[in-house]
Amino acid sequence: MTLEWKEITDLKSVDVSKLMEESEAEGYRFLRRLVDQYEDGTNTFNKEGEILYGAWDNGQLVAIGGLNRDPYSDKSGVGRLRRFYISEKVRRQGIGTQLLQKIVDHARGHFKELVVRTDSANADAFYRANGFSGDLGLPDASHGLTLENDYSKSAQ
C-alpha cells in the first residue's frame, strides 16, 4: 500500500461518501457532521492553526482527521482533534498513528494542549498508546495531550 497524504483545503472537492457510509454502518455520525458543517460553513478548518488531512490509497480516501481550536474551552491554546476516522480495511497498519502524528506535528506552535472526546474502548487504547492521558474530568474531552513546543513564542 502506498498512501498519498494531503491537506484537504476544500472538502467539497473530495469524495468522502464511501468513508462516510462505512463510518455510519459502524454507528458513527461524525463524518456526516464533518460534511454538513463544512457545507453550511460552521466548520471549514480555516481558522489559525486548524487543518484537515486525508490519506488516499489508489485514489480512494481511507483516512481523515482534523484539528480545530477547541470550541468547548475558554482557555487559549487548546486544540481539539476532530472527525478522525480510519477505514476498517486499512486499520492496524499504522495509518491512524501516522495521521495523528501529522496533526500533532502541525499543532506544535499553534496550541499548547490537544484534547479529544471518544467513548470507544478501541479509540481510548489508541490515544493512550500515543501519549494522551485519559479521564480528564472534563465533560467535553476524554483525552488530552500537553504539547512541548514553542507555543509561548508563537502564540497569536
N, C-alpha and C positions, 0 to 999 in steps of 0.2 A: 504494500500500500504506500502510495506517495501522496502525502497531503499537501494541499495548497492553502496556506493561511493568508487571510486578507482582513484588513479593517473594512467593516461594512459602513460606508458613508451614506448610502441610500438603500434602505431596506426594501423600498418599493421595487427596486431592480433585481432583487434576489428571490429565487423560488424557495420559499420556506414551507410550502404546502405539505410535502411528504414528511418532513421533520415534525411539523405541527400535528399532522394526522397520527403519526406514531406516538407522540407525547400524549395526545388526547386518549388514545387507545390504552395508555398506561395510567390514565386518570389524572394527568397533569394539564392544567389550563393556562399555564403561564406563557407558553409560546403564542397562544391565541391573543392573550393580553398584550404581548410584545407587538404583534401585528396591528391590533386595534389601536393601541396607544400611539404607535408610530404614525398610522394613517390619520388619526384625529389630532396629532401634534402635541399630545400631552407628554410624550417621552420619545425624543428623537436622538438621544445620546449625543447632544451637541453642545452641552454646557462645558465650561472649563474643566478639564480633567476626565471627562466622560469618553467612553469608547465602546464600540460594539465589534466583536471579532467573529469570524466564521472560518470553518475548515471544510474544504471540499476534497472528496476522493472521486477521481474520474468524473469531475463535473457535478457531482451530487453533494449537496450540503449535508454534512454528517455531524457537525458540532457548531454550537453558537453560544455566546455568552457576552455579557456586557458589564459595564461599570458606570454607575450614576453617583452623583452627590446624594447622600442619604436623605431622602425626603422626610424620614421619621425622626431625625436627630436635630436638636437645636445647637449641637456642638459643631464648631467649624472643623474641617479637616477629616470628616468621616465619609468614606466612600462605601457604596453598597453594591455587592455583586448581584447582578440581575439576569434573569432569563437564561440561566446556564443549563444547557441540555446537550447530551451526547447520544447519538443514535445507538440503539441497542446492538446493532450489528457490528459496531466498532468499539464497544466498551471493553474495558480490561486490557487495552492495548497502549495505555499511557496518553491517550489523546486528551482526556479530561485534565490530567496533570499538566500537560503542555499548554492547554488553553488557560488554566488557572495561572500558570507561571507568566504567560504573556500579559494577563490582566494585572497581576501583582507587580510585574516589572513596570508596566505603564503607570500604575498607581503611585509608585515611588516618585516623590517630588510634587505630587498633587494632593496626596492625602497622608495623614499620619496613622489612620486606622481604617481597616476594612471590616465590614460586617456582612452577614448573610443570614437569611432565615430559611430553615428547612425543618420538616418533620419526618423526613425519610431516614431510616436507620442506615441505609447504604450511603446516603449523602453525608450523614453525620460521621461515619467512618472515613469517608473520603476527605472531608475538610480537616478532621483531626489528624489524619495521616500527612496532611500537607501544612501542618503547623498552626492551624486555627484552634483556638480554645473554645470549649462549649459551655453551655449552661451560664450564659452571661447575666441572667436575671432580668433581661430586657424583654418587653412584650413584643417588640418588632424585630428582634435579632436573636438567633440561636447560637451563632458562632462569630468569633471575632479574631482579627489578626492585627497586631501592632506592627507598623512598618518602621524599620530603622532606615532613615533616609535623610535627605537634606531638606525636608519639608519646611522647617522653620526659615530657611534661607530663601525658598522659592514660593512661599505661600502668597496667595494673591491678597 
